[in-house]
Amino acid sequence: MTPPVYVKTVAPGANDVRHRDARFLRVERPASWWDCAGLHLPIVMLAGVAGLIIAFVPLRRIPFPDCAFLVYSGYPCPFCGFTRSFQLLLHGQARAAWENCPLAVPLFALLLVLFLVNACALIRGVRITRGAWLRPPPGCVKYITILLLLLLAANWLYRLAAGLR
């Protein structure tokens, strides 16, 4: 019995069916570094610039307009508080971030892992794609979307009940 394969490394040009059985991640070295850059560089740039802005620019100076939902209704929208929580997390205040917007903490962790994986792939010159465990079956996408919307609604209700703006 062979052990399970969680990360599969593929040589250039070996794209046949045998090499598509990685369970978690599939790592391949493309023929050119630019093939790798086309996949990973946009994610690294967007996440890196957003992280730098949130980390070093005070909230009142970030050039985002006020939340239109909050201005017109007086209540925060489902997305209010995420930027503030991300800034608190970048400054090491995890408890305050959790109290402000609980959904922002796991989302921040996921985005940080996504940034680090793509940055490492870019530096190493490899292309990393999802394995079987990270590709949801076609019928499950609808249920995953519903679950994420329910989590967002629960986070919003928490913020409304706590009186956070």
Residue pairs with C-beta under 8 A, 6 or more apart in sequence:
4 23
5 21
5 22
5 23
6 22
6 23
6 24
6 25
6 131
7 22
7 24
7 25
7 26
7 27
7 131
8 19
8 21
8 22
8 25
8 26
8 27
8 131
9 27
9 28
10 19
10 26
10 27
10 28
10 29
11 28
11 29
12 28
12 29
12 30
12 31
13 31
14 28
15 28
19 26
19 28
20 26
21 132
22 131
22 132
23 131
23 132
23 133
24 131
24 133
24 134
25 128
25 129
25 130
25 131
25 134
26 128
26 129
26 130
26 131
27 121
27 126
27 127
27 128
28 126
28 127
28 129
29 125
29 126
29 127
30 36
30 125
30 126
30 127
33 125
35 127
36 121
36 122
36 125
36 126
36 127
37 122
39 121
39 127
40 118
40 119
40 121
40 122
40 127
40 128
41 122
43 114
43 115
43 118
44 115
44 118
44 119
44 122
47 111
47 114
47 115
47 118
48 115
48 119
51 90
51 115
53 62
54 62
54 83
54 86
54 87
54 90
55 87
55 90
55 91
59 83
59 84
59 87
62 83
64 83
67 76
67 77
67 79
67 80
69 75
69 76
69 77
69 80
70 76
70 77
70 80
70 165
75 160
76 156
76 159
76 160
76 164
76 165
77 156
78 152
78 153
78 155
78 156
80 159
80 164
80 165
81 100
81 101
81 104
81 159
81 164
82 101
82 103
82 104
82 107
84 100
84 101
85 97
85 98
85 100
85 101
85 104
85 105
85 108
86 97
86 104
86 108
88 94
88 96
88 97
88 100
89 97
89 104
89 105
89 108
94 105
97 104
97 105
97 108
98 105
99 162
100 164
101 155
101 159
101 164
102 155
102 158
103 151
103 152
103 154
103 155
117 128
118 128
121 127
121 128
136 144
